[in-house]
Amino acid sequence: MAEITAALVKELREKTGTGMMDCKKALTETGGDVEAAPAAPAEAAAPPETPEAPAEAAPEAAPAESAPERASAGAEKDAKAGE
């Protein structure tokens, strides 16, 4: 197993723009091979593929009262309050 030096990590970082720990991990996985390592950080950074979850059905809303119904209900309350 090759020793992973700071210079190797720096070289891979400059080449790929990947973070230090990801570069070190990639170099460890490839035995210090800077040419083979760029594929490892890219694979690690890719999000796992997941099947698309079905959309949840929204609960049905209760039908709203129309404006005249609300007005007459309010008038009835006012009339009872005045009695």
mmCIF file of the N, C-alpha and C atoms, coordinates in Angstrom:
data_MODEL
# 
_entry.id   MODEL 
# 
loop_
_atom_site.group_PDB 
_atom_site.id 
_atom_site.type_symbol 
_atom_site.label_atom_id 
_atom_site.label_alt_id 
_atom_site.label_comp_id 
_atom_site.label_asym_id 
_atom_site.label_entity_id 
_atom_site.label_seq_id 
_atom_site.pdbx_PDB_ins_code 
_atom_site.Cartn_x 
_atom_site.Cartn_y 
_atom_site.Cartn_z 
_atom_site.occupancy 
_atom_site.B_iso_or_equiv 
_atom_site.pdbx_formal_charge 
_atom_site.auth_seq_id 
_atom_site.auth_comp_id 
_atom_site.auth_asym_id 
_atom_site.auth_atom_id 
_atom_site.pdbx_PDB_model_num 
ATOM 1   N N  . MET A 1 1  ? 0.851   -1.181 0.000   1.00 0.00 ? 1  MET A N  1 
ATOM 2   C CA . MET A 1 1  ? 0.000   0.000  0.000   1.00 0.00 ? 1  MET A CA 1 
ATOM 3   C C  . MET A 1 1  ? 0.890   1.234  0.000   1.00 0.00 ? 1  MET A C  1 
ATOM 4   N N  . ALA A 1 2  ? 0.558   2.158  -0.876  1.00 0.00 ? 2  ALA A N  1 
ATOM 5   C CA . ALA A 1 2  ? 1.357   3.376  -1.012  1.00 0.00 ? 2  ALA A CA 1 
ATOM 6   C C  . ALA A 1 2  ? 1.001   4.357  0.096   1.00 0.00 ? 2  ALA A C  1 
ATOM 7   N N  . GLU A 1 3  ? 1.991   5.134  0.491   1.00 0.00 ? 3  GLU A N  1 
ATOM 8   C CA . GLU A 1 3  ? 1.757   6.158  1.494   1.00 0.00 ? 3  GLU A CA 1 
ATOM 9   C C  . GLU A 1 3  ? 1.062   7.337  0.823   1.00 0.00 ? 3  GLU A C  1 
ATOM 10  N N  . ILE A 1 4  ? -0.008  7.806  1.455   1.00 0.00 ? 4  ILE A N  1 
ATOM 11  C CA . ILE A 1 4  ? -0.764  8.937  0.913   1.00 0.00 ? 4  ILE A CA 1 
ATOM 12  C C  . ILE A 1 4  ? -0.184  10.204 1.548   1.00 0.00 ? 4  ILE A C  1 
ATOM 13  N N  . THR A 1 5  ? 0.537   10.961 0.765   1.00 0.00 ? 5  THR A N  1 
ATOM 14  C CA . THR A 1 5  ? 1.185   12.169 1.272   1.00 0.00 ? 5  THR A CA 1 
ATOM 15  C C  . THR A 1 5  ? 0.295   13.385 1.054   1.00 0.00 ? 5  THR A C  1 
ATOM 16  N N  . ALA A 1 6  ? 0.629   14.444 1.775   1.00 0.00 ? 6  ALA A N  1 
ATOM 17  C CA . ALA A 1 6  ? -0.104  15.703 1.616   1.00 0.00 ? 6  ALA A CA 1 
ATOM 18  C C  . ALA A 1 6  ? 0.047   16.231 0.198   1.00 0.00 ? 6  ALA A C  1 
ATOM 19  N N  . ALA A 1 7  ? 1.219   15.981 -0.405  1.00 0.00 ? 7  ALA A N  1 
ATOM 20  C CA . ALA A 1 7  ? 1.448   16.443 -1.780  1.00 0.00 ? 7  ALA A CA 1 
ATOM 21  C C  . ALA A 1 7  ? 0.513   15.729 -2.755  1.00 0.00 ? 7  ALA A C  1 
ATOM 22  N N  . LEU A 1 8  ? 0.284   14.416 -2.544  1.00 0.00 ? 8  LEU A N  1 
ATOM 23  C CA . LEU A 1 8  ? -0.644  13.670 -3.411  1.00 0.00 ? 8  LEU A CA 1 
ATOM 24  C C  . LEU A 1 8  ? -2.064  14.204 -3.251  1.00 0.00 ? 8  LEU A C  1 
ATOM 25  N N  . VAL A 1 9  ? -2.460  14.440 -2.005  1.00 0.00 ? 9  VAL A N  1 
ATOM 26  C CA . VAL A 1 9  ? -3.803  14.957 -1.745  1.00 0.00 ? 9  VAL A CA 1 
ATOM 27  C C  . VAL A 1 9  ? -3.963  16.334 -2.398  1.00 0.00 ? 9  VAL A C  1 
ATOM 28  N N  . LYS A 1 10 ? -2.948  17.187 -2.246  1.00 0.00 ? 10 LYS A N  1 
ATOM 29  C CA . LYS A 1 10 ? -2.988  18.522 -2.832  1.00 0.00 ? 10 LYS A CA 1 
ATOM 30  C C  . LYS A 1 10 ? -3.101  18.444 -4.351  1.00 0.00 ? 10 LYS A C  1 
ATOM 31  N N  . GLU A 1 11 ? -2.340  17.548 -4.945  1.00 0.00 ? 11 GLU A N  1 
ATOM 32  C CA . GLU A 1 11 ? -2.373  17.392 -6.406  1.00 0.00 ? 11 GLU A CA 1 
ATOM 33  C C  . GLU A 1 11 ? -3.766  16.991 -6.880  1.00 0.00 ? 11 GLU A C  1 
ATOM 34  N N  . LEU A 1 12 ? -4.368  16.045 -6.185  1.00 0.00 ? 12 LEU A N  1 
ATOM 35  C CA . LEU A 1 12 ? -5.707  15.590 -6.576  1.00 0.00 ? 12 LEU A CA 1 
ATOM 36  C C  . LEU A 1 12 ? -6.747  16.689 -6.333  1.00 0.00 ? 12 LEU A C  1 
ATOM 37  N N  . ARG A 1 13 ? -6.602  17.420 -5.240  1.00 0.00 ? 13 ARG A N  1 
ATOM 38  C CA . ARG A 1 13 ? -7.524  18.531 -4.963  1.00 0.00 ? 13 ARG A CA 1 
ATOM 39  C C  . ARG A 1 13 ? -7.467  19.575 -6.060  1.00 0.00 ? 13 ARG A C  1 
ATOM 40  N N  . GLU A 1 14 ? -6.264  19.921 -6.488  1.00 0.00 ? 14 GLU A N  1 
ATOM 41  C CA . GLU A 1 14 ? -6.110  20.925 -7.547  1.00 0.00 ? 14 GLU A CA 1 
ATOM 42  C C  . GLU A 1 14 ? -6.670  20.420 -8.868  1.00 0.00 ? 14 GLU A C  1 
ATOM 43  N N  . LYS A 1 15 ? -6.560  19.140 -9.080  1.00 0.00 ? 15 LYS A N  1 
ATOM 44  C CA . LYS A 1 15 ? -7.020  18.534 -10.332 1.00 0.00 ? 15 LYS A CA 1 
ATOM 45  C C  . LYS A 1 15 ? -8.552  18.429 -10.384 1.00 0.00 ? 15 LYS A C  1 
ATOM 46  N N  . THR A 1 16 ? -9.167  18.119 -9.231  1.00 0.00 ? 16 THR A N  1 
ATOM 47  C CA . THR A 1 16 ? -10.603 17.830 -9.224  1.00 0.00 ? 16 THR A CA 1 
ATOM 48  C C  . THR A 1 16 ? -11.470 18.860 -8.514  1.00 0.00 ? 16 THR A C  1 
ATOM 49  N N  . GLY A 1 17 ? -10.876 19.648 -7.605  1.00 0.00 ? 17 GLY A N  1 
ATOM 50  C CA . GLY A 1 17 ? -11.676 20.586 -6.829  1.00 0.00 ? 17 GLY A CA 1 
ATOM 51  C C  . GLY A 1 17 ? -12.447 19.899 -5.711  1.00 0.00 ? 17 GLY A C  1 
ATOM 52  N N  . THR A 1 18 ? -12.118 18.665 -5.423  1.00 0.00 ? 18 THR A N  1 
ATOM 53  C CA . THR A 1 18 ? -12.797 17.888 -4.389  1.00 0.00 ? 18 THR A CA 1 
ATOM 54  C C  . THR A 1 18 ? -12.182 18.204 -3.027  1.00 0.00 ? 18 THR A C  1 
ATOM 55  N N  . GLY A 1 19 ? -12.942 17.995 -1.966  1.00 0.00 ? 19 GLY A N  1 
ATOM 56  C CA . GLY A 1 19 ? -12.474 18.248 -0.611  1.00 0.00 ? 19 GLY A CA 1 
ATOM 57  C C  . GLY A 1 19 ? -11.308 17.358 -0.217  1.00 0.00 ? 19 GLY A C  1 
ATOM 58  N N  . MET A 1 20 ? -10.558 17.803 0.792   1.00 0.00 ? 20 MET A N  1 
ATOM 59  C CA . MET A 1 20 ? -9.344  17.115 1.222   1.00 0.00 ? 20 MET A CA 1 
ATOM 60  C C  . MET A 1 20 ? -9.613  15.674 1.663   1.00 0.00 ? 20 MET A C  1 
ATOM 61  N N  . MET A 1 21 ? -10.611 15.471 2.507   1.00 0.00 ? 21 MET A N  1 
ATOM 62  C CA . MET A 1 21 ? -10.873 14.120 3.023   1.00 0.00 ? 21 MET A CA 1 
ATOM 63  C C  . MET A 1 21 ? -11.363 13.190 1.913   1.00 0.00 ? 21 MET A C  1 
ATOM 64  N N  . ASP A 1 22 ? -12.153 13.720 0.980   1.00 0.00 ? 22 ASP A N  1 
ATOM 65  C CA . ASP A 1 22 ? -12.608 12.899 -0.147  1.00 0.00 ? 22 ASP A CA 1 
ATOM 66  C C  . ASP A 1 22 ? -11.432 12.508 -1.038  1.00 0.00 ? 22 ASP A C  1 
ATOM 67  N N  . CYS A 1 23 ? -10.501 13.436 -1.226  1.00 0.00 ? 23 CYS A N  1 
ATOM 68  C CA . CYS A 1 23 ? -9.314  13.134 -2.030  1.00 0.00 ? 23 CYS A CA 1 
ATOM 69  C C  . CYS A 1 23 ? -8.460  12.075 -1.347  1.00 0.00 ? 23 CYS A C  1 
ATOM 70  N N  . LYS A 1 24 ? -8.292  12.221 -0.028  1.00 0.00 ? 24 LYS A N  1 
ATOM 71  C CA . LYS A 1 24 ? -7.483  11.242 0.708   1.00 0.00 ? 24 LYS A CA 1 
ATOM 72  C C  . LYS A 1 24 ? -8.129  9.858  0.627   1.00 0.00 ? 24 LYS A C  1 
ATOM 73  N N  . LYS A 1 25 ? -9.434  9.804  0.775   1.00 0.00 ? 25 LYS A N  1 
ATOM 74  C CA . LYS A 1 25 ? -10.148 8.530  0.694   1.00 0.00 ? 25 LYS A CA 1 
ATOM 75  C C  . LYS A 1 25 ? -9.992  7.920  -0.696  1.00 0.00 ? 25 LYS A C  1 
ATOM 76  N N  . ALA A 1 26 ? -10.132 8.750  -1.731  1.00 0.00 ? 26 ALA A N  1 
ATOM 77  C CA . ALA A 1 26 ? -9.999  8.256  -3.105  1.00 0.00 ? 26 ALA A CA 1 
ATOM 78  C C  . ALA A 1 26 ? -8.591  7.739  -3.362  1.00 0.00 ? 26 ALA A C  1 
ATOM 79  N N  . LEU A 1 27 ? -7.603  8.451  -2.849  1.00 0.00 ? 27 LEU A N  1 
ATOM 80  C CA . LEU A 1 27 ? -6.215  8.003  -3.035  1.00 0.00 ? 27 LEU A CA 1 
ATOM 81  C C  . LEU A 1 27 ? -5.959  6.705  -2.273  1.00 0.00 ? 27 LEU A C  1 
ATOM 82  N N  . THR A 1 28 ? -6.546  6.571  -1.112  1.00 0.00 ? 28 THR A N  1 
ATOM 83  C CA . THR A 1 28 ? -6.405  5.336  -0.338  1.00 0.00 ? 28 THR A CA 1 
ATOM 84  C C  . THR A 1 28 ? -7.032  4.169  -1.102  1.00 0.00 ? 28 THR A C  1 
ATOM 85  N N  . GLU A 1 29 ? -8.210  4.408  -1.674  1.00 0.00 ? 29 GLU A N  1 
ATOM 86  C CA . GLU A 1 29 ? -8.911  3.355  -2.408  1.00 0.00 ? 29 GLU A CA 1 
ATOM 87  C C  . GLU A 1 29 ? -8.167  2.942  -3.679  1.00 0.00 ? 29 GLU A C  1 
ATOM 88  N N  . THR A 1 30 ? -7.429  3.875  -4.269  1.00 0.00 ? 30 THR A N  1 
ATOM 89  C CA . THR A 1 30 ? -6.728  3.572  -5.523  1.00 0.00 ? 30 THR A CA 1 
ATOM 90  C C  . THR A 1 30 ? -5.241  3.310  -5.303  1.00 0.00 ? 30 THR A C  1 
ATOM 91  N N  . GLY A 1 31 ? -4.828  3.177  -4.032  1.00 0.00 ? 31 GLY A N  1 
ATOM 92  C CA . GLY A 1 31 ? -3.428  2.878  -3.750  1.00 0.00 ? 31 GLY A CA 1 
ATOM 93  C C  . GLY A 1 31 ? -2.496  4.026  -4.073  1.00 0.00 ? 31 GLY A C  1 
ATOM 94  N N  . GLY A 1 32 ? -2.973  5.247  -3.991  1.00 0.00 ? 32 GLY A N  1 
ATOM 95  C CA . GLY A 1 32 ? -2.147  6.414  -4.251  1.00 0.00 ? 32 GLY A CA 1 
ATOM 96  C C  . GLY A 1 32 ? -2.039  6.793  -5.712  1.00 0.00 ? 32 GLY A C  1 
ATOM 97  N N  . ASP A 1 33 ? -2.837  6.184  -6.570  1.00 0.00 ? 33 ASP A N  1 
ATOM 98  C CA . ASP A 1 33 ? -2.803  6.474  -8.004  1.00 0.00 ? 33 ASP A CA 1 
ATOM 99  C C  . ASP A 1 33 ? -3.634  7.720  -8.291  1.00 0.00 ? 33 ASP A C  1 
ATOM 100 N N  . VAL A 1 34 ? -2.955  8.840  -8.539  1.00 0.00 ? 34 VAL A N  1 
ATOM 101 C CA . VAL A 1 34 ? -3.637  10.114 -8.780  1.00 0.00 ? 34 VAL A CA 1 
ATOM 102 C C  . VAL A 1 34 ? -4.455  10.064 -10.062 1.00 0.00 ? 34 VAL A C  1 
ATOM 103 N N  . GLU A 1 35 ? -4.023  9.298  -11.043 1.00 0.00 ? 35 GLU A N  1 
ATOM 104 C CA . GLU A 1 35 ? -4.750  9.216  -12.318 1.00 0.00 ? 35 GLU A CA 1 
ATOM 105 C C  . GLU A 1 35 ? -6.054  8.432  -12.171 1.00 0.00 ? 35 GLU A C  1 
ATOM 106 N N  . ALA A 1 36 ? -6.072  7.402  -11.329 1.00 0.00 ? 36 ALA A N  1 
ATOM 107 C CA . ALA A 1 36 ? -7.284  6.596  -11.138 1.00 0.00 ? 36 ALA A CA 1 
ATOM 108 C C  . ALA A 1 36 ? -8.204  7.215  -10.091 1.00 0.00 ? 36 ALA A C  1 
ATOM 109 N N  . ALA A 1 37 ? -7.660  8.035  -9.214  1.00 0.00 ? 37 ALA A N  1 
ATOM 110 C CA . ALA A 1 37 ? -8.421  8.587  -8.097  1.00 0.00 ? 37 ALA A CA 1 
ATOM 111 C C  . ALA A 1 37 ? -9.521  9.569  -8.478  1.00 0.00 ? 37 ALA A C  1 
ATOM 112 N N  . PRO A 1 38 ? -9.418  10.362 -9.546  1.00 0.00 ? 38 PRO A N  1 
ATOM 113 C CA . PRO A 1 38 ? -10.497 11.324 -9.813  1.00 0.00 ? 38 PRO A CA 1 
ATOM 114 C C  . PRO A 1 38 ? -11.877 10.690 -9.948  1.00 0.00 ? 38 PRO A C  1 
ATOM 115 N N  . ALA A 1 39 ? -11.975 9.457  -10.368 1.00 0.00 ? 39 ALA A N  1 
ATOM 116 C CA . ALA A 1 39 ? -13.280 8.811  -10.500 1.00 0.00 ? 39 ALA A CA 1 
ATOM 117 C C  . ALA A 1 39 ? -13.871 8.518  -9.127  1.00 0.00 ? 39 ALA A C  1 
ATOM 118 N N  . ALA A 1 40 ? -13.036 8.222  -8.143  1.00 0.00 ? 40 ALA A N  1 
ATOM 119 C CA . ALA A 1 40 ? -13.531 7.858  -6.816  1.00 0.00 ? 40 ALA A CA 1 
ATOM 120 C C  . ALA A 1 40 ? -14.262 9.011  -6.129  1.00 0.00 ? 40 ALA A C  1 
ATOM 121 N N  . PRO A 1 41 ? -13.720 10.253 -6.086  1.00 0.00 ? 41 PRO A N  1 
ATOM 122 C CA . PRO A 1 41 ? -14.483 11.332 -5.449  1.00 0.00 ? 41 PRO A CA 1 
ATOM 123 C C  . PRO A 1 41 ? -15.781 11.632 -6.174  1.00 0.00 ? 41 PRO A C  1 
ATOM 124 N N  . ALA A 1 42 ? -15.785 11.546 -7.485  1.00 0.00 ? 42 ALA A N  1 
ATOM 125 C CA . ALA A 1 42 ? -17.003 11.828 -8.246  1.00 0.00 ? 42 ALA A CA 1 
ATOM 126 C C  . ALA A 1 42 ? -18.088 10.801 -7.925  1.00 0.00 ? 42 ALA A C  1 
ATOM 127 N N  . GLU A 1 43 ? -17.684 9.544  -7.794  1.00 0.00 ? 43 GLU A N  1 
ATOM 128 C CA . GLU A 1 43 ? -18.650 8.500  -7.455  1.00 0.00 ? 43 GLU A CA 1 
ATOM 129 C C  . GLU A 1 43 ? -19.166 8.687  -6.038  1.00 0.00 ? 43 GLU A C  1 
ATOM 130 N N  . ALA A 1 44 ? -18.288 9.095  -5.132  1.00 0.00 ? 44 ALA A N  1 
ATOM 131 C CA . ALA A 1 44 ? -18.696 9.287  -3.745  1.00 0.00 ? 44 ALA A CA 1 
ATOM 132 C C  . ALA A 1 44 ? -19.633 10.481 -3.609  1.00 0.00 ? 44 ALA A C  1 
ATOM 133 N N  . ALA A 1 45 ? -19.448 11.498 -4.438  1.00 0.00 ? 45 ALA A N  1 
ATOM 134 C CA . ALA A 1 45 ? -20.257 12.710 -4.330  1.00 0.00 ? 45 ALA A CA 1 
ATOM 135 C C  . ALA A 1 45 ? -21.622 12.563 -4.989  1.00 0.00 ? 45 ALA A C  1 
ATOM 136 N N  . ALA A 1 46 ? -21.769 11.607 -5.887  1.00 0.00 ? 46 ALA A N  1 
ATOM 137 C CA . ALA A 1 46 ? -23.040 11.441 -6.594  1.00 0.00 ? 46 ALA A CA 1 
ATOM 138 C C  . ALA A 1 46 ? -24.108 10.946 -5.623  1.00 0.00 ? 46 ALA A C  1 
ATOM 139 N N  . PRO A 1 47 ? -25.284 11.555 -5.655  1.00 0.00 ? 47 PRO A N  1 
ATOM 140 C CA . PRO A 1 47 ? -26.351 11.091 -4.765  1.00 0.00 ? 47 PRO A CA 1 
ATOM 141 C C  . PRO A 1 47 ? -26.846 9.712  -5.205  1.00 0.00 ? 47 PRO A C  1 
ATOM 142 N N  . PRO A 1 48 ? -27.233 8.883  -4.263  1.00 0.00 ? 48 PRO A N  1 
ATOM 143 C CA . PRO A 1 48 ? -27.714 7.554  -4.632  1.00 0.00 ? 48 PRO A CA 1 
ATOM 144 C C  . PRO A 1 48 ? -29.018 7.659  -5.412  1.00 0.00 ? 48 PRO A C  1 
ATOM 145 N N  . GLU A 1 49 ? -29.187 6.774  -6.360  1.00 0.00 ? 49 GLU A N  1 
ATOM 146 C CA . GLU A 1 49 ? -30.416 6.785  -7.145  1.00 0.00 ? 49 GLU A CA 1 
ATOM 147 C C  . GLU A 1 49 ? -31.536 6.167  -6.322  1.00 0.00 ? 49 GLU A C  1 
ATOM 148 N N  . THR A 1 50 ? -32.650 6.864  -6.256  1.00 0.00 ? 50 THR A N  1 
ATOM 149 C CA . THR A 1 50 ? -33.802 6.354  -5.532  1.00 0.00 ? 50 THR A CA 1 
ATOM 150 C C  . THR A 1 50 ? -35.018 6.460  -6.429  1.00 0.00 ? 50 THR A C  1 
ATOM 151 N N  . PRO A 1 51 ? -35.913 5.486  -6.328  1.00 0.00 ? 51 PRO A N  1 
ATOM 152 C CA . PRO A 1 51 ? -37.123 5.588  -7.141  1.00 0.00 ? 51 PRO A CA 1 
ATOM 153 C C  . PRO A 1 51 ? -37.953 6.762  -6.647  1.00 0.00 ? 51 PRO A C  1 
ATOM 154 N N  . GLU A 1 52 ? -38.607 7.414  -7.574  1.00 0.00 ? 52 GLU A N  1 
ATOM 155 C CA . GLU A 1 52 ? -39.407 8.576  -7.215  1.00 0.00 ? 52 GLU A CA 1 
ATOM 156 C C  . GLU A 1 52 ? -40.605 8.131  -6.390  1.00 0.00 ? 52 GLU A C  1 
ATOM 157 N N  . ALA A 1 53 ? -40.777 8.759  -5.262  1.00 0.00 ? 53 ALA A N  1 
ATOM 158 C CA . ALA A 1 53 ? -41.892 8.421  -4.380  1.00 0.00 ? 53 ALA A CA 1 
ATOM 159 C C  . ALA A 1 53 ? -43.185 8.956  -4.984  1.00 0.00 ? 53 ALA A C  1 
ATOM 160 N N  . PRO A 1 54 ? -44.263 8.189  -4.877  1.00 0.00 ? 54 PRO A N  1 
ATOM 161 C CA . PRO A 1 54 ? -45.530 8.697  -5.407  1.00 0.00 ? 54 PRO A CA 1 
ATOM 162 C C  . PRO A 1 54 ? -46.003 9.877  -4.574  1.00 0.00 ? 54 PRO A C  1 
ATOM 163 N N  . ALA A 1 55 ? -46.615 10.812 -5.249  1.00 0.00 ? 55 ALA A N  1 
ATOM 164 C CA . ALA A 1 55 ? -47.120 11.997 -4.556  1.00 0.00 ? 55 ALA A CA 1 
ATOM 165 C C  . ALA A 1 55 ? -48.269 11.595 -3.644  1.00 0.00 ? 55 ALA A C  1 
ATOM 166 N N  . GLU A 1 56 ? -48.271 12.152 -2.454  1.00 0.00 ? 56 GLU A N  1 
ATOM 167 C CA . GLU A 1 56 ? -49.354 11.845 -1.524  1.00 0.00 ? 56 GLU A CA 1 
ATOM 168 C C  . GLU A 1 56 ? -50.599 12.593 -1.950  1.00 0.00 ? 56 GLU A C  1 
ATOM 169 N N  . ALA A 1 57 ? -51.719 11.940 -1.804  1.00 0.00 ? 57 ALA A N  1 
ATOM 170 C CA . ALA A 1 57 ? -52.976 12.578 -2.167  1.00 0.00 ? 57 ALA A CA 1 
ATOM 171 C C  . ALA A 1 57 ? -53.342 13.590 -1.098  1.00 0.00 ? 57 ALA A C  1 
ATOM 172 N N  . ALA A 1 58 ? -53.696 14.762 -1.520  1.00 0.00 ? 58 ALA A N  1 
ATOM 173 C CA . ALA A 1 58 ? -54.102 15.803 -0.582  1.00 0.00 ? 58 ALA A CA 1 
ATOM 174 C C  . ALA A 1 58 ? -55.512 15.507 -0.098  1.00 0.00 ? 58 ALA A C  1 
ATOM 175 N N  . PRO A 1 59 ? -55.789 15.734 1.171   1.00 0.00 ? 59 PRO A N  1 
ATOM 176 C CA . PRO A 1 59 ? -57.150 15.497 1.658   1.00 0.00 ? 59 PRO A CA 1 
ATOM 177 C C  . PRO A 1 59 ? -58.110 16.478 0.987   1.00 0.00 ? 59 PRO A C  1 
ATOM 178 N N  . GLU A 1 60 ? -59.305 15.999 0.755   1.00 0.00 ? 60 GLU A N  1 
ATOM 179 C CA . GLU A 1 60 ? -60.285 16.857 0.096   1.00 0.00 ? 60 GLU A CA 1 
ATOM 180 C C  . GLU A 1 60 ? -60.762 17.926 1.065   1.00 0.00 ? 60 GLU A C  1 
ATOM 181 N N  . ALA A 1 61 ? -60.866 19.122 0.573   1.00 0.00 ? 61 ALA A N  1 
ATOM 182 C CA . ALA A 1 61 ? -61.319 20.235 1.402   1.00 0.00 ? 61 ALA A CA 1 
ATOM 183 C C  . ALA A 1 61 ? -62.845 20.251 1.427   1.00 0.00 ? 61 ALA A C  1 
ATOM 184 N N  . ALA A 1 62 ? -63.388 20.678 2.543   1.00 0.00 ? 62 ALA A N  1 
ATOM 185 C CA . ALA A 1 62 ? -64.839 20.808 2.651   1.00 0.00 ? 62 ALA A CA 1 
ATOM 186 C C  . ALA A 1 62 ? -65.278 21.950 1.740   1.00 0.00 ? 62 ALA A C  1 
ATOM 187 N N  . PRO A 1 63 ? -66.422 21.815 1.109   1.00 0.00 ? 63 PRO A N  1 
ATOM 188 C CA . PRO A 1 63 ? -66.869 22.894 0.228   1.00 0.00 ? 63 PRO A CA 1 
ATOM 189 C C  . PRO A 1 63 ? -67.087 24.174 1.037   1.00 0.00 ? 63 PRO A C  1 
ATOM 190 N N  . ALA A 1 64 ? -66.622 25.259 0.493   1.00 0.00 ? 64 ALA A N  1 
ATOM 191 C CA . ALA A 1 64 ? -66.756 26.545 1.168   1.00 0.00 ? 64 ALA A CA 1 
ATOM 192 C C  . ALA A 1 64 ? -68.155 27.097 0.967   1.00 0.00 ? 64 ALA A C  1 
ATOM 193 N N  . GLU A 1 65 ? -68.597 27.857 1.958   1.00 0.00 ? 65 GLU A N  1 
ATOM 194 C CA . GLU A 1 65 ? -69.897 28.498 1.822   1.00 0.00 ? 65 GLU A CA 1 
ATOM 195 C C  . GLU A 1 65 ? -69.767 29.645 0.840   1.00 0.00 ? 65 GLU A C  1 
ATOM 196 N N  . SER A 1 66 ? -70.815 29.883 0.100   1.00 0.00 ? 66 SER A N  1 
ATOM 197 C CA . SER A 1 66 ? -70.789 31.014 -0.813  1.00 0.00 ? 66 SER A CA 1 
ATOM 198 C C  . SER A 1 66 ? -71.020 32.295 -0.020  1.00 0.00 ? 66 SER A C  1 
ATOM 199 N N  . ALA A 1 67 ? -70.751 33.422 -0.607  1.00 0.00 ? 67 ALA A N  1 
ATOM 200 C CA . ALA A 1 67 ? -70.897 34.705 0.072   1.00 0.00 ? 67 ALA A CA 1 
ATOM 201 C C  . ALA A 1 67 ? -72.321 34.942 0.562   1.00 0.00 ? 67 ALA A C  1 
ATOM 202 N N  . PRO A 1 68 ? -73.366 34.669 -0.240  1.00 0.00 ? 68 PRO A N  1 
ATOM 203 C CA . PRO A 1 68 ? -74.728 34.905 0.257   1.00 0.00 ? 68 PRO A CA 1 
ATOM 204 C C  . PRO A 1 68 ? -75.062 34.021 1.469   1.00 0.00 ? 68 PRO A C  1 
ATOM 205 N N  . GLU A 1 69 ? -74.565 32.780 1.476   1.00 0.00 ? 69 GLU A N  1 
ATOM 206 C CA . GLU A 1 69 ? -74.849 31.896 2.610   1.00 0.00 ? 69 GLU A CA 1 
ATOM 207 C C  . GLU A 1 69 ? -74.195 32.434 3.874   1.00 0.00 ? 69 GLU A C  1 
ATOM 208 N N  . ARG A 1 70 ? -72.970 32.935 3.761   1.00 0.00 ? 70 ARG A N  1 
ATOM 209 C CA . ARG A 1 70 ? -72.276 33.490 4.927   1.00 0.00 ? 70 ARG A CA 1 
ATOM 210 C C  . ARG A 1 70 ? -73.000 34.740 5.420   1.00 0.00 ? 70 ARG A C  1 
ATOM 211 N N  . ALA A 1 71 ? -73.462 35.568 4.490   1.00 0.00 ? 71 ALA A N  1 
ATOM 212 C CA . ALA A 1 71 ? -74.144 36.801 4.871   1.00 0.00 ? 71 ALA A CA 1 
ATOM 213 C C  . ALA A 1 71 ? -75.445 36.498 5.598   1.00 0.00 ? 71 ALA A C  1 
ATOM 214 N N  . SER A 1 72 ? -76.205 35.533 5.106   1.00 0.00 ? 72 SER A N  1 
ATOM 215 C CA . SER A 1 72 ? -77.477 35.232 5.753   1.00 0.00 ? 72 SER A CA 1 
ATOM 216 C C  . SER A 1 72 ? -77.247 34.576 7.105   1.00 0.00 ? 72 SER A C  1 
ATOM 217 N N  . ALA A 1 73 ? -76.203 33.777 7.243   1.00 0.00 ? 73 ALA A N  1 
ATOM 218 C CA . ALA A 1 73 ? -75.901 33.161 8.532   1.00 0.00 ? 73 ALA A CA 1 
ATOM 219 C C  . ALA A 1 73 ? -75.520 34.233 9.545   1.00 0.00 ? 73 ALA A C  1 
ATOM 220 N N  . GLY A 1 74 ? -74.790 35.235 9.103   1.00 0.00 ? 74 GLY A N  1 
ATOM 221 C CA . GLY A 1 74 ? -74.398 36.323 9.994   1.00 0.00 ? 74 GLY A CA 1 
ATOM 222 C C  . GLY A 1 74 ? -75.595 37.158 10.410  1.00 0.00 ? 74 GLY A C  1 
ATOM 223 N N  . ALA A 1 75 ? -76.507 37.368 9.477   1.00 0.00 ? 75 ALA A N  1 
ATOM 224 C CA . ALA A 1 75 ? -77.702 38.159 9.771   1.00 0.00 ? 75 ALA A CA 1 
ATOM 225 C C  . ALA A 1 75 ? -78.580 37.432 10.775  1.00 0.00 ? 75 ALA A C  1 
ATOM 226 N N  . GLU A 1 76 ? -78.669 36.113 10.665  1.00 0.00 ? 76 GLU A N  1 
ATOM 227 C CA . GLU A 1 76 ? -79.475 35.337 11.607  1.00 0.00 ? 76 GLU A CA 1 
ATOM 228 C C  . GLU A 1 76 ? -78.893 35.445 13.009  1.00 0.00 ? 76 GLU A C  1 
ATOM 229 N N  . LYS A 1 77 ? -77.565 35.399 13.134  1.00 0.00 ? 77 LYS A N  1 
ATOM 230 C CA . LYS A 1 77 ? -76.923 35.513 14.436  1.00 0.00 ? 77 LYS A CA 1 
ATOM 231 C C  . LYS A 1 77 ? -77.199 36.894 15.040  1.00 0.00 ? 77 LYS A C  1 
ATOM 232 N N  . ASP A 1 78 ? -77.105 37.921 14.203  1.00 0.00 ? 78 ASP A N  1 
ATOM 233 C CA . ASP A 1 78 ? -77.351 39.284 14.674  1.00 0.00 ? 78 ASP A CA 1 
ATOM 234 C C  . ASP A 1 78 ? -78.800 39.442 15.141  1.00 0.00 ? 78 ASP A C  1 
ATOM 235 N N  . ALA A 1 79 ? -79.739 38.842 14.412  1.00 0.00 ? 79 ALA A N  1 
ATOM 236 C CA . ALA A 1 79 ? -81.154 38.960 14.764  1.00 0.00 ? 79 ALA A CA 1 
ATOM 237 C C  . ALA A 1 79 ? -81.427 38.259 16.102  1.00 0.00 ? 79 ALA A C  1 
ATOM 238 N N  . LYS A 1 80 ? -80.803 37.096 16.330  1.00 0.00 ? 80 LYS A N  1 
ATOM 239 C CA . LYS A 1 80 ? -81.012 36.364 17.577  1.00 0.00 ? 80 LYS A CA 1 
ATOM 240 C C  . LYS A 1 80 ? -80.361 37.123 18.743  1.00 0.00 ? 80 LYS A C  1 
ATOM 241 N N  . ALA A 1 81 ? -79.265 37.785 18.505  1.00 0.00 ? 81 ALA A N  1 
ATOM 242 C CA . ALA A 1 81 ? -78.580 38.522 19.558  1.00 0.00 ? 81 ALA A CA 1 
ATOM 243 C C  . ALA A 1 81 ? -79.396 39.722 20.009  1.00 0.00 ? 81 ALA A C  1 
ATOM 244 N N  . GLY A 1 82 ? -80.174 40.294 19.096  1.00 0.00 ? 82 GLY A N  1 
ATOM 245 C CA . GLY A 1 82 ? -80.981 41.476 19.413  1.00 0.00 ? 82 GLY A CA 1 
ATOM 246 C C  . GLY A 1 82 ? -82.270 41.146 20.121  1.00 0.00 ? 82 GLY A C  1 
ATOM 247 N N  . GLU A 1 83 ? -82.678 39.897 20.192  1.00 0.00 ? 83 GLU A N  1 
ATOM 248 C CA . GLU A 1 83 ? -83.964 39.528 20.789  1.00 0.00 ? 83 GLU A CA 1 
ATOM 249 C C  . GLU A 1 83 ? -83.985 39.674 22.271  1.00 0.00 ? 83 GLU A C  1 
# 
